[in-house]
Amino acid sequence: MAGTTTTRTVRHELRKVNPWVPIVVGVVGLAALIGGAEVPFRHHIEAVLTDHTKVALSNAGIDADVSFTGRDGTVRVDSADEQRKAEDVAGAVEGVRVVTVIAPPKVEVPPSPVAVKLLVDAGKVTLTGTVSDAAAKSALGDAARAAFGADNVLDEVTVDAKRSSDGVKIAALAPVLAALGKETKAGVVDLQGGTVTLTGTVVSQQVKDQAEVAARDVTGIVRNELAVGEAKAEQVQTQLVALPTVEFENDRATLTPQGQAVVANVASILKANPSIRISIEGHTDSTGTEARNQALSEARAKTVLDTLVSLGIAAERMSSKGFGESRPKVPDTNDAAKAINRRVEFIVQQ
């Protein structure tokens, strides 16, 4: 039997491949590469814009928080008053596309009221404080000069148009001065916060009552703490507290003219109340070294004592001491607070 040979023919078929596949793969790979490179590049742009914007704002006097997403910035400022300026400054930085400035809502602060102190002392008058217009200042000064004579009036009233005079008749203070008269010792007419406070020593109950009636035309609210004849210790303390701050030359123990006038008022109070003894206490703010402030406070208190002695007050009725910066009246955080803390206090000794 003849042998049979079977031959298997194996066919290899080539699978057909879509020609778009490698193109799509290439595009996706390229996009991935580009995306990976774009992230750090974007972060670099954001960092540069943040730095440039912070510098521009700082140069414009604006302290702000700045952040960027791409070329779009967000700026946070401390007050609404800075908002428009910050928008202009940040928007002008090269490369910035959009900037959003966020600020707290603006709070309208009511204007401060006018505040005036009139010191009447044995025929002399010192005017201090702040009024809202020059006409009010002139009217008050003219009235004082008419009542006491031009040579007997020291006018240190200032004008601030931002002050509010609502409900206050500055011109009506003139009759109060006239009512107190030239015999009043260290009288103070203190207009603060819509209230007139009267302190000092007058010669009679009639003068006290007349001054109060006149003061009611100023605001309608009057505290009459005038003493008739020699005052009690607590009344004298009230009179001393009502006096303006004793002023000194900057960083020195030399009294200014205003300071000399106030010390003269203290002398009048003590002369009208010969049984009263006082402690003179000096205080400073926290500017400078602690040792320097201690020495300055002691020197200023001693200057006041020596001045009172020269004005006829017996030295044995007084003592002086300095406390430096150790006893602030208010937190020593700004110029206004520092001005309050720089002071000389007169403490009645019981």
C-alpha positions in Angstrom: 0.0 0.0 0.0 1.5 3.1 -1.0 2.1 5.7 1.8 0.1 9.0 1.9 1.7 12.2 2.5 -0.5 15.0 3.9 0.8 18.5 3.5 -0.7 21.3 5.8 -0.5 24.7 4.5 -0.3 27.2 7.2 -1.5 30.7 6.2 -0.3 33.6 8.3 -2.8 36.4 7.9 -1.6 39.9 8.7 -4.0 41.7 11.0 -5.1 45.0 9.6 -4.2 48.0 11.8 -6.1 51.3 11.9 -3.8 54.0 10.6 -5.1 56.6 13.2 -4.1 54.7 16.2 -0.4 55.7 16.3 -1.4 59.3 15.7 -3.8 59.4 18.6 -1.3 57.7 20.9 1.3 60.3 19.9 -1.0 63.2 20.5 -2.0 61.9 24.0 1.6 61.4 24.9 2.5 64.8 23.8 -0.3 66.4 25.8 0.8 64.5 28.9 4.3 65.9 28.4 3.1 69.4 27.9 0.7 69.2 30.9 3.4 67.9 33.1 5.6 70.8 32.2 2.8 73.4 32.5 2.2 72.9 36.2 5.5 74.1 37.5 5.5 76.9 34.9 2.1 78.1 36.1 3.3 78.0 39.7 6.3 80.1 38.7 4.1 82.7 37.1 1.8 82.8 40.1 4.8 83.3 42.4 6.3 86.1 40.3 3.0 87.9 40.0 2.4 87.6 43.8 5.9 89.0 44.6 5.6 91.9 42.1 2.1 92.8 43.3 3.1 92.8 47.0 6.1 95.0 46.2 3.9 97.5 44.2 1.3 97.6 47.0 4.0 98.1 49.6 5.6 100.9 47.7 2.1 102.5 47.6 1.8 102.2 51.4 -0.6 99.3 51.4 -0.1 96.2 53.5 -2.1 93.4 51.9 -2.4 89.7 51.5 -1.9 88.6 47.8 -2.5 85.4 46.0 -2.8 84.3 42.4 -4.5 81.6 40.4 -2.8 81.8 37.0 -2.8 85.4 36.2 -5.9 86.2 38.2 -5.1 87.8 41.6 -6.9 88.2 44.9 -5.8 91.0 47.2 -7.1 91.5 50.8 -6.6 94.9 52.4 -7.3 96.2 55.9 -9.7 99.0 55.1 -12.3 100.0 52.6 -10.4 103.3 52.1 -7.5 101.3 50.5 -9.7 99.3 48.1 -9.8 101.6 45.1 -6.1 102.4 45.3 -5.2 98.7 45.7 -7.2 97.9 42.6 -5.4 100.5 40.5 -1.9 99.5 41.8 -2.4 95.7 41.5 -4.1 96.0 38.1 -1.1 97.9 36.7 1.3 95.1 37.5 2.6 93.6 34.2 1.2 90.2 33.6 -1.9 90.6 35.8 -5.1 89.8 33.9 -7.8 90.2 36.6 -7.5 91.4 40.2 -10.1 91.2 42.9 -9.6 93.4 46.0 -11.4 92.4 49.1 -11.9 94.9 52.0 -13.9 94.9 55.2 -17.0 97.1 55.0 -16.4 100.8 55.7 -17.6 101.9 59.1 -18.8 105.5 59.3 -17.3 107.0 62.4 -19.4 110.0 63.7 -17.4 113.2 64.1 -16.0 114.0 67.5 -17.9 116.8 69.3 -16.4 120.1 70.1 -14.5 120.2 73.4 -13.5 123.4 75.3 -12.0 124.2 78.7 -12.1 127.7 80.1 -9.9 128.4 83.1 -10.8 131.5 85.2 -8.2 132.4 87.9 -8.3 135.6 89.8 -9.0 137.8 86.8 -7.1 135.8 84.1 -8.6 133.4 81.6 -7.0 130.6 79.6 -9.0 129.1 76.7 -8.1 125.6 75.4 -9.8 123.0 73.4 -11.1 122.5 69.8 -14.1 124.1 68.1 -15.6 123.5 64.6 -15.0 126.8 62.9 -13.0 130.1 63.1 -16.1 132.1 63.9 -16.8 130.2 67.1 -13.2 130.6 68.2 -13.3 134.4 67.5 -16.6 134.8 69.3 -15.3 133.0 72.4 -12.0 134.9 72.4 -13.7 138.2 71.9 -16.1 137.6 74.8 -13.3 136.6 77.1 -11.2 139.7 76.2 -14.3 141.9 76.7 -15.0 140.5 80.2 -11.4 140.2 81.5 -9.3 142.5 79.3 -7.1 141.5 76.3 -3.9 141.3 78.5 -5.6 138.8 80.8 -6.6 136.2 78.2 -4.5 133.4 76.8 -6.3 131.9 73.8 -5.1 128.4 72.8 -8.3 127.2 71.2 -7.8 125.3 67.9 -10.2 124.9 64.9 -11.1 121.5 63.4 -13.8 121.6 60.7 -14.5 117.8 61.3 -15.7 118.5 64.8 -19.4 118.4 65.4 -21.1 121.3 67.2 -24.6 119.8 67.1 -26.7 121.0 70.1 -23.8 123.1 71.5 -23.8 126.9 71.6 -20.1 127.9 71.9 -21.0 131.6 72.1 -23.1 130.9 75.2 -19.9 130.1 77.1 -19.2 133.8 77.3 -22.0 134.6 79.8 -20.6 131.7 82.0 -17.3 133.5 82.1 -19.0 136.7 83.0 -21.0 135.0 85.8 -17.9 133.5 87.4 -16.2 136.9 87.4 -12.7 138.0 88.4 -13.0 136.8 92.0 -13.3 133.1 91.1 -10.2 131.0 92.1 -9.2 128.3 89.6 -12.6 128.0 88.1 -12.9 125.6 85.2 -15.7 125.5 82.6 -15.3 122.1 80.9 -17.3 121.4 77.8 -17.0 117.7 77.0 -19.3 115.3 75.3 -22.3 117.7 75.4 -22.0 118.3 79.1 -20.7 121.4 80.9 -18.9 120.8 84.2 -18.2 123.7 86.5 -15.4 123.4 89.1 -13.5 125.9 91.2 -14.0 128.1 94.2 -16.4 131.1 94.0 -17.2 133.8 96.6 -20.9 133.1 97.1 -23.8 130.8 96.4 -25.2 133.5 94.1 -22.2 133.3 91.8 -22.4 129.5 91.8 -26.1 129.6 90.8 -25.6 132.3 88.2 -22.9 130.3 86.5 -25.1 127.3 86.4 -28.0 129.2 84.8 -25.7 130.6 82.2 -24.1 127.2 81.4 -27.5 125.7 80.7 -27.7 127.8 77.6 -24.6 126.0 76.2 -26.0 122.4 76.1 -28.7 122.1 78.8 -26.7 119.5 80.7 -24.6 121.0 83.5 -22.7 119.5 86.4 -22.2 122.2 89.0 -19.3 121.3 91.3 -18.3 124.8 92.2 -17.3 125.2 95.9 -18.3 128.3 97.9 -15.5 129.5 100.1 -12.9 126.8 101.1 -13.7 123.5 99.5 -13.7 120.0 101.0 -10.8 117.7 100.1 -12.9 115.8 97.6 -14.0 119.0 96.0 -10.4 120.2 95.7 -9.5 116.9 94.1 -12.3 117.4 91.5 -11.0 120.8 90.7 -7.4 119.5 90.2 -8.6 116.7 88.0 -10.6 119.1 85.8 -7.5 121.1 84.9 -5.8 120.5 81.5 -2.7 118.4 81.2 0.5 120.1 82.4 2.6 120.4 79.2 6.4 120.3 79.0 8.9 120.8 76.3 9.6 117.6 74.3 11.8 115.2 76.4 12.6 117.9 78.9 11.4 119.0 82.4 10.8 122.6 81.2 7.2 123.8 81.4 5.6 125.3 78.2 3.6 128.5 78.6 0.5 126.4 78.7 2.0 124.2 81.4 3.0 127.3 83.4 -0.6 128.6 83.2 -2.0 125.3 84.5 0.4 125.2 87.4 -0.6 128.8 88.2 -4.2 127.5 88.4 -3.0 124.8 90.8 -1.4 127.5 93.0 -4.7 129.4 93.1 -6.6 126.3 94.2 -4.1 125.7 97.0 -4.2 129.3 98.1 -8.0 129.2 98.3 -7.8 126.0 100.4 -4.8 126.5 102.7 -5.4 123.3 104.7 -5.0 121.1 101.6 -1.8 119.1 101.0 -1.0 117.4 97.7 1.3 114.8 96.2 2.7 115.7 92.7 3.2 112.6 90.7 5.0 112.5 87.3 4.3 109.9 84.6 5.7 109.3 81.1 4.9 107.1 78.1 7.0 104.1 77.2 9.1 105.8 74.5 12.8 105.5 75.4 14.5 103.5 78.1 12.9 102.7 81.4 15.7 104.5 83.3 15.4 107.6 81.3 11.6 107.7 81.7 11.9 107.3 85.5 14.4 110.2 85.7 12.3 112.4 83.4 9.1 111.8 85.5 10.9 112.7 88.7 12.4 115.8 87.2 9.0 117.0 85.8 7.3 116.5 89.1 10.0 118.4 90.9 9.7 121.2 88.4 6.0 121.6 89.2 6.7 121.6 92.9 9.4 124.2 92.6 7.2 126.4 90.4 4.4 126.2 93.0 6.8 127.2 95.7 7.8 130.2 93.5 4.1 131.1 93.3 3.8 131.2 97.1 2.8 127.7 98.1 4.6 126.4 101.1 6.9 123.5 100.3 5.8 121.5 103.3 2.3 121.3 101.8 3.6 119.3 98.9 5.7 116.2 97.9 6.8 115.1 94.5 7.5 111.6 93.0 8.1 110.1 89.6 6.7 106.8 88.3 8.2 106.7 84.9 6.3 104.5 82.5 5.1 102.1 85.2 1.5 103.4 85.6 0.0 104.1 82.2 -3.7 105.3 82.2 -4.4 103.6 78.9 -2.5 100.9 76.8 0.5 102.7 75.3 -0.2 101.6 71.8 -0.3 104.8 69.7 0.5 108.5 69.7 -2.9 109.5 71.2 -2.5 107.0 74.1 1.1 108.1 74.7 -0.1 111.7 75.0 -2.6 110.6 77.7 0.0 108.7 79.6 2.5 111.7 79.7 1.0 113.6 82.6 1.5 115.1 86.0 -1.2 114.2 88.6 -2.1 116.2 91.7 -3.4 113.9 94.5 -5.0 115.5 97.6 -3.6 113.9 100.8 -6.3 113.2 103.3 
